[in-house]
Amino acid sequence: MTIRLAEPADVVQLLQLYRQLSTRYIWNPSAVIAALHHPTTNIYVYVDDLGTILGTATLSTRAVPCYGLVGYVDDVVVDRAVQRQGIARQLMVHLHEQARQLDCRCLELTSHDQRSAAIKLYEQLGYERRETNAYRLLLGN
């Protein structure tokens, strides 16, 4: 078992995992490839000894003038067949290490209220719920 950066050859397996995370979205292979090549985005995969991707998590960063470098955690998903084996925790700890190496001041993430196991993990890892409103403007791209 190992955690490594995802590669373009991983797109099919990543799409299978992402579809387990949410069926609300149309997971687009070209968007995944664009994320793989984006300079401030790192998609990590948890791979078994046979090369099967069992989990994934994304760390992206942006520089905020009043704060410094901020890391954002997205799309943390573990294959349903192997959930509750500590894979998500290992991915998150790996993201924390990567964010520290990048000198991020903090990590941010969002999670749907119905993802109680994920929320419990995040709280166990020290994440605190923020009192804020999240807004989104879809630009049609």
N, C-alpha and C positions, 0 to 999 in steps of 0.2 A: 504494500500500500504506500502510495506517495502522493504528495500534493505538488503540482507543477502548473506553469502557465499553460493556458489552452492554446491550441494551434488551429489553423484553418481546417486541418483534417478532422478536427473534433466537432465540427458544426452539426453533423447529423445527430450525434449523441447528445450534444447540448440542447438541440431543439426538442428531443424526446424528454429531457429533464424539464425544460422550461414549460412544456405543455402540462406537466404534472403540477407545476407551481400555479398556473392560471390558464383557464380556457377562455378568459375574457379577451385576451389579446390574440392577434394573429401574429405568431412568431415568424418573423421574416428572416430567412437565411442571410440575405444581404445586410440586414441590420446587425446580425451577430458578427458577420465578417468585418463590418465597419468598426464595431466595438473592439474586435480583436486587434485591429490596426490603429486604433485611436491612441495618441501619445499619452493621454492621462487616464487611460482605462486599462485595468488588468483583470482578466477573467482567469480564476484559478480553478483547477479541477482536482478532485480526489479520485485517484485511479487505482484499481486493484492490480494484482500481479499479472492478469491476463490482458491488461490495457483497457478494461471497461471503465468508463467514467461512472462513478457511483454518486457523485455530488459535485456541486459547483457553487462558487460565490464570486461576486464582482466587487472590486475596489476601484473607485475612481477618485480623482482629487481635483480640487480647484483652489486657486489662491484668492482669498478674500482680503481686500485691502485693510480692513480694520481689525483683522483677526489673524491672518496667516494662512497656512495651508490646511485645508479641511478635507478629510477623507469621507467618502460616501459608500456605504455598503448596500448592494442591491442583489436581487435575484439569488438568494441563498436557497438552494433546493437540494434535497437528497432523494435518490430513487426510493419510491415507496417500499420496494422489496427489502431495503436494507436500513430503513429508518430505525431510530432508537438504539443505534450502535455507537453513538458518539462522533459520527462523521461531521455533522454540522458544527459541533463544538471544535473539532480539529481544524476545520476550515476557518472558523471565526478567529481562533487563536493565531492561525497563520496570517490572516488579514491584519490582525493587531500588530504582529511582528513586522509585516511589510510597511504598515502605516508609520510605525516608529522609525524604521529605517529611512523613510521619506521625510521625517520630521513633521508629520501632521500634528496639529495641536489637538485635534479631537476627531472622533468618528461619529457620523450621523447615519441613521437608518430609519425607515418607516416599516411598519408591519400592520397588516389588517387585524382588527380586533378578534376575528375568528381564528387566527393562527396562534392559539393559546400555547402550544408547545414551543413555538418559536419565541414568543414573548417571554415565556419562562426562562428559556435559554439566555436570551439577551439580558434579562434582569440578573440572572446568576453570574453573567460575565461583567456586570457592573454598569450596564446601560441604565439610564434614568429616563423616565417618561418626561417629555417637555410639554409645558403648557403653551401650545401654539396652534395656529390654524394653518393648514397646508392648502395651498391654492395651486391650480394648474390652468394654463391657457393652451389649448390645443391649436397648433398653427397649421394643421392640415397637411403636414409633410408625411 
